[in-house]
Amino acid sequence: MRRVVMTVVWMVALGGLGLGLWLSGSAAAERETVRYDRESRYYRIRVVDYPDENRRCLHFSKSRGVQSSMRLADPIALDLAYSRSIMAAPALHPDPQDVLLVGLGGASIPKFMAEHWPDMRLDILEIDPDVVTVCQEYFHFHGNANMRVIVMDGRMYLKRARKKYDVILLDAYAADHIPFHLTTLEFARLVHDHLKPNGVAATNLWEFGANRFYWAELRTFQTVFPQTYLFRCGASGNVIVFGTRSDDPVTRKAWVRRAGEFAGDNDLGFDLPALVRREYTVLTGRDIEEAPLTDNKAPVGTLPHEHPRTYGE
């Protein structure tokens, strides 16, 4: 019997650590069946079935913004575009063995990785124990012997932990934003410092069109990581930003080749090399006027609503 090994850490949280994305328009079928609707310590958690689309979605708050989506006929498949694009991060690493995921959501990413790469060691950080319970009861999340779920704030874990990772995936969202303490230069440096020499970090952003928060987050990653890349996830509005600890740039051709090697004979349900070929964009060296976000200046509640301007203006 497969099981999830869970370490529960009780602490004063620095802020709500959710996950996933803010994706308007998904699962907007007229018919819906609410499977779960309760307030946790951090969110209003809702699990809703959309029978017209044969999907089950996780929502934080009353909004139709989707944190996670599961195909009822294929619970392992990656249903949302961003979750497929973020798989380019372990594909970029030459031998990913230790992976950290900040944010559990509907557990689509850990289920997928456990199915296709069961020997990979995966640590998952999720601040809300109710989210873990919901994933186990409604989203077919059972884990395996190489998986740990740690109920703890992501930044607090990185401040305390000595373990280093090959890949760190950042997918932490509250209802409609990334908690501010997971957006700053100081946090990005923690992520960088917990990567092994060939390590890769990836963060899921919501572009919201042109706004100051989006550009400030890009600048923050640029400041910390020697090489940075950007994948736009089709028409979803999600953007995955990648940062590498190595100084050596990676060409589109090299990344496509690595993606093919990483996928191997697995039927992923999508063409990962073709995705890399289509979405690959170099961010390194791109001129971004916005200043990096810092612990004393990261107004994530207002920046998404402002047009791009420098802080000086």
C-alpha positions as CSV (number, residue, x, y, z in Angstrom):
1,M,0.0,0.0,0.0
2,R,1.4,3.4,-1.0
3,R,1.4,6.1,1.6
4,V,2.2,9.7,2.2
5,V,4.9,10.4,4.8
6,M,3.8,13.6,6.5
7,T,5.8,15.7,8.9
8,V,3.6,18.2,10.7
9,V,5.3,21.3,12.0
10,W,3.3,23.7,14.1
11,M,4.5,27.3,14.0
12,V,3.4,30.9,13.6
13,A,3.0,31.3,9.8
14,L,4.5,34.2,7.9
15,G,1.5,34.3,5.6
16,G,-0.9,32.1,3.7
17,L,1.0,29.6,1.5
18,G,-1.4,28.3,-1.2
19,L,-0.4,27.1,-4.6
20,G,-1.4,26.7,-8.1
21,L,-2.5,29.5,-10.4
22,W,-5.2,32.0,-11.0
23,L,-6.8,30.9,-14.2
24,S,-10.0,32.6,-15.2
25,G,-12.4,30.9,-17.6
26,S,-11.4,27.3,-16.8
27,A,-14.1,24.9,-15.7
28,A,-16.8,27.5,-16.2
29,A,-19.5,25.0,-17.0
30,E,-23.1,25.8,-16.1
31,R,-23.6,22.7,-14.0
32,E,-21.5,22.0,-10.9
33,T,-21.5,19.8,-7.9
34,V,-19.8,21.1,-4.7
35,R,-18.0,18.2,-3.0
36,Y,-16.4,20.2,-0.2
37,D,-16.8,23.7,1.0
38,R,-15.2,24.8,4.3
39,E,-13.1,27.5,5.8
40,S,-9.6,26.5,6.8
41,R,-7.2,28.6,8.9
42,Y,-5.9,30.2,5.6
43,Y,-8.6,29.9,2.9
44,R,-12.1,28.9,2.0
45,I,-11.4,25.6,0.3
46,R,-13.9,24.4,-2.3
47,V,-13.8,21.2,-4.3
48,V,-16.2,21.4,-7.2
49,D,-17.1,18.9,-9.9
50,Y,-18.0,20.1,-13.4
51,P,-19.8,17.2,-15.0
52,D,-20.1,18.8,-18.4
53,E,-16.3,18.9,-18.6
54,N,-15.7,15.7,-16.5
55,R,-13.4,17.7,-14.2
56,R,-12.9,18.3,-10.5
57,C,-11.4,21.6,-9.5
58,L,-9.9,23.1,-6.4
59,H,-10.8,26.7,-5.5
60,F,-9.7,29.0,-2.8
61,S,-12.5,31.4,-2.0
62,K,-15.8,31.7,-3.9
63,S,-14.1,32.7,-7.1
64,R,-14.0,30.4,-10.2
65,G,-10.3,31.0,-10.3
66,V,-8.8,27.5,-10.4
67,Q,-6.0,26.4,-8.1
68,S,-6.0,22.9,-9.6
69,S,-7.9,20.8,-12.1
70,M,-8.2,17.0,-12.3
71,R,-9.7,15.0,-15.2
72,L,-12.0,12.5,-13.5
73,A,-11.3,9.9,-16.2
74,D,-7.5,10.3,-15.8
75,P,-6.5,11.6,-12.4
76,I,-2.8,11.5,-13.1
77,A,-2.8,13.6,-16.2
78,L,-1.6,17.3,-16.0
79,D,-4.8,19.1,-17.0
80,L,-3.6,22.7,-16.8
81,A,-1.1,24.2,-19.2
82,Y,1.2,25.6,-16.5
83,S,1.7,22.3,-14.8
84,R,3.0,20.8,-18.1
85,S,5.3,23.7,-18.7
86,I,6.9,23.5,-15.2
87,M,8.0,20.0,-16.1
88,A,10.7,21.6,-18.2
89,A,12.5,22.3,-14.9
90,P,13.4,18.7,-14.0
91,A,13.9,18.1,-17.7
92,L,16.6,20.8,-17.8
93,H,18.6,19.1,-14.9
94,P,21.0,16.4,-16.1
95,D,20.0,14.0,-13.3
96,P,17.2,15.2,-11.0
97,Q,17.1,13.1,-7.9
98,D,16.0,15.5,-5.1
99,V,13.1,17.9,-5.9
100,L,11.3,20.4,-3.7
101,L,7.8,21.6,-4.4
102,V,6.5,24.6,-2.5
103,G,2.7,24.4,-2.6
104,L,0.6,21.3,-2.9
105,G,-2.7,22.5,-4.5
106,G,-4.7,19.6,-5.9
107,A,-1.5,17.5,-6.0
108,S,-1.4,17.2,-9.7
109,I,2.4,17.7,-10.0
110,P,3.4,15.2,-7.3
111,K,1.0,12.6,-8.6
112,F,2.4,13.0,-12.1
113,M,6.0,12.8,-10.9
114,A,5.4,9.8,-8.7
115,E,3.7,8.0,-11.6
116,H,6.4,8.6,-14.2
117,W,9.6,9.0,-12.0
118,P,8.9,7.0,-8.8
119,D,12.5,6.9,-7.8
120,M,12.7,10.7,-7.6
121,R,12.8,12.0,-4.0
122,L,10.1,14.7,-3.7
123,D,9.6,17.0,-0.7
124,I,6.4,19.0,-0.7
125,L,5.8,22.1,1.5
126,E,2.2,23.0,2.3
127,I,1.2,25.3,5.1
128,D,-2.4,24.2,5.3
129,P,-3.1,20.7,6.7
130,D,-6.6,20.9,5.4
131,V,-5.3,21.2,1.8
132,V,-3.4,17.9,2.4
133,T,-6.5,16.2,3.7
134,V,-8.6,17.4,0.8
135,C,-6.0,16.1,-1.7
136,Q,-6.0,12.7,-0.1
137,E,-9.8,12.5,0.0
138,Y,-10.8,14.1,-3.3
139,F,-7.8,14.2,-5.6
140,H,-6.4,10.6,-5.5
141,F,-3.3,11.7,-3.7
142,H,-1.6,8.7,-2.0
143,G,2.1,9.4,-2.5
144,N,4.9,6.8,-2.4
145,A,7.9,5.9,-0.2
146,N,10.1,8.6,-1.8
147,M,7.6,11.4,-1.1
148,R,7.3,13.6,2.0
149,V,4.6,16.2,2.8
150,I,5.9,18.8,5.2
151,V,3.2,21.0,6.7
152,M,5.1,24.2,7.1
153,D,5.6,27.7,5.6
154,G,7.9,27.4,2.6
155,R,10.2,30.2,3.6
156,M,10.5,29.1,7.2
157,Y,11.5,25.6,5.9
158,L,14.2,27.0,3.7
159,K,15.6,29.1,6.6
160,R,15.9,26.1,8.8
161,A,16.7,23.2,6.4
162,R,20.2,22.2,5.4
163,K,19.1,19.9,2.5
164,K,19.9,21.0,-1.0
165,Y,17.9,20.1,-4.1
166,D,18.4,19.5,-7.8
167,V,15.1,21.2,-8.6
168,I,12.9,23.6,-6.7
169,L,9.4,24.3,-8.0
170,L,7.6,27.3,-6.6
171,D,3.8,27.1,-7.0
172,A,2.6,28.9,-3.9
173,Y,-0.6,30.9,-4.2
174,A,-3.3,32.2,-1.9
175,A,-6.7,32.8,-3.5
176,D,-5.3,35.3,-6.1
177,H,-1.7,36.2,-5.3
178,I,1.6,34.8,-4.2
179,P,2.2,35.6,-0.5
180,F,4.5,38.6,-0.4
181,H,7.3,36.8,1.6
182,L,7.7,34.3,-1.2
183,T,8.2,37.0,-3.9
184,T,11.3,38.9,-2.6
185,L,15.0,39.0,-3.3
186,E,15.7,37.6,0.1
187,F,13.4,34.6,-0.6
188,A,14.9,34.0,-4.0
189,R,18.4,33.9,-2.5
190,L,17.2,31.2,-0.1
191,V,16.0,29.2,-3.0
192,H,19.3,29.7,-4.9
193,D,21.3,28.7,-1.8
194,H,19.3,25.5,-1.4
195,L,20.1,24.3,-5.0
196,K,22.9,22.0,-5.8
197,P,25.6,23.2,-8.2
198,N,23.6,22.2,-11.3
199,G,20.3,23.1,-9.7
200,V,17.2,24.6,-11.4
201,A,14.4,26.7,-9.9
202,A,11.1,27.5,-11.5
203,T,8.2,29.7,-10.4
204,N,4.7,29.9,-11.6
205,L,3.6,33.5,-12.3
206,W,0.3,35.0,-13.6
207,E,1.1,37.7,-16.1
208,F,-2.1,39.8,-15.7
209,G,-1.1,41.6,-18.8
210,A,1.5,44.3,-18.3
211,N,1.8,45.2,-14.6
212,R,4.5,46.2,-12.1
213,F,4.4,43.0,-10.0
214,Y,5.0,40.8,-13.0
215,W,8.0,42.8,-14.2
216,A,9.4,43.1,-10.6
217,E,9.2,39.4,-10.1
218,L,11.1,38.8,-13.4
219,R,13.7,41.3,-12.3
220,T,14.0,39.6,-8.9
221,F,14.8,36.3,-10.5
222,Q,17.2,38.0,-12.9
223,T,19.1,39.5,-10.0
224,V,19.6,36.2,-8.1
225,F,20.1,33.6,-10.8
226,P,23.0,33.7,-13.4
227,Q,20.8,32.4,-16.2
228,T,17.0,32.9,-16.5
229,Y,14.4,31.8,-19.0
230,L,10.7,32.3,-19.5
231,F,8.0,30.0,-20.9
232,R,4.5,31.4,-21.7
233,C,2.0,28.6,-21.2
234,G,-0.2,28.9,-24.2
235,A,-3.2,31.2,-23.8
236,S,-3.6,30.4,-20.1
237,G,-1.9,33.6,-18.8
238,N,0.6,31.6,-16.8
239,V,4.3,32.2,-17.2
240,I,7.0,29.9,-15.8
241,V,10.2,31.6,-15.0
242,F,13.3,29.4,-14.7
243,G,16.6,30.2,-13.0
244,T,19.8,28.1,-13.0
245,R,22.6,28.1,-10.5
246,S,25.1,27.5,-13.3
247,D,26.6,30.4,-15.3
248,D,26.4,28.4,-18.5
249,P,23.6,29.4,-20.8
250,V,21.3,26.6,-22.2
251,T,20.2,26.8,-25.9
252,R,16.8,25.9,-27.1
253,K,18.3,22.9,-28.9
254,A,20.0,21.6,-25.8
255,W,16.9,21.9,-23.6
256,V,14.8,20.1,-26.2
257,R,17.3,17.3,-26.3
258,R,17.3,17.0,-22.5
259,A,13.5,17.1,-22.4
260,G,13.4,14.1,-24.7
261,E,15.9,12.2,-22.5
262,F,13.9,13.1,-19.4
263,A,10.6,11.9,-20.9
264,G,12.2,8.7,-22.1
265,D,9.7,6.0,-22.9
266,N,7.0,7.5,-20.6
267,D,3.7,8.5,-22.1
268,L,3.3,11.9,-20.5
269,G,0.1,12.7,-22.3
270,F,1.9,15.6,-24.0
271,D,5.0,16.2,-26.0
272,L,7.5,17.8,-23.6
273,P,10.3,18.4,-26.2
274,A,7.8,20.1,-28.5
275,L,6.6,22.3,-25.5
276,V,10.2,23.4,-24.8
277,R,10.8,24.2,-28.4
278,R,7.6,26.3,-28.6
279,E,7.8,28.1,-25.3
280,Y,11.6,28.7,-24.7
281,T,12.5,32.3,-24.3
282,V,15.8,33.7,-22.8
283,L,15.3,36.2,-20.0
284,T,18.9,36.6,-19.1
285,G,20.2,40.1,-19.9
286,R,16.7,41.4,-20.9
287,D,16.4,45.1,-19.8
288,I,13.8,45.4,-17.1
289,E,13.4,48.8,-15.5
290,E,11.4,47.6,-12.5
291,A,13.3,47.1,-9.2
292,P,13.5,43.7,-7.5
293,L,11.1,43.1,-4.7
294,T,12.5,43.1,-1.2
295,D,11.3,42.2,2.2
296,N,10.8,45.9,3.0
297,K,9.2,46.7,-0.4
298,A,7.0,44.1,-1.9
299,P,3.5,45.5,-2.1
300,V,2.0,42.5,-3.9
301,G,-1.6,43.8,-3.2
302,T,-1.2,46.9,-5.2
303,L,1.5,46.3,-7.9
304,P,-0.6,43.9,-10.0
305,H,-3.0,46.8,-10.6
306,E,-0.4,49.4,-11.7
307,H,1.1,50.0,-15.1
308,P,4.9,49.3,-15.5
309,R,6.9,52.2,-14.1
310,T,10.1,52.4,-12.2
311,Y,10.0,52.9,-8.4
312,G,11.7,56.2,-8.9
313,E,8.7,57.6,-10.8
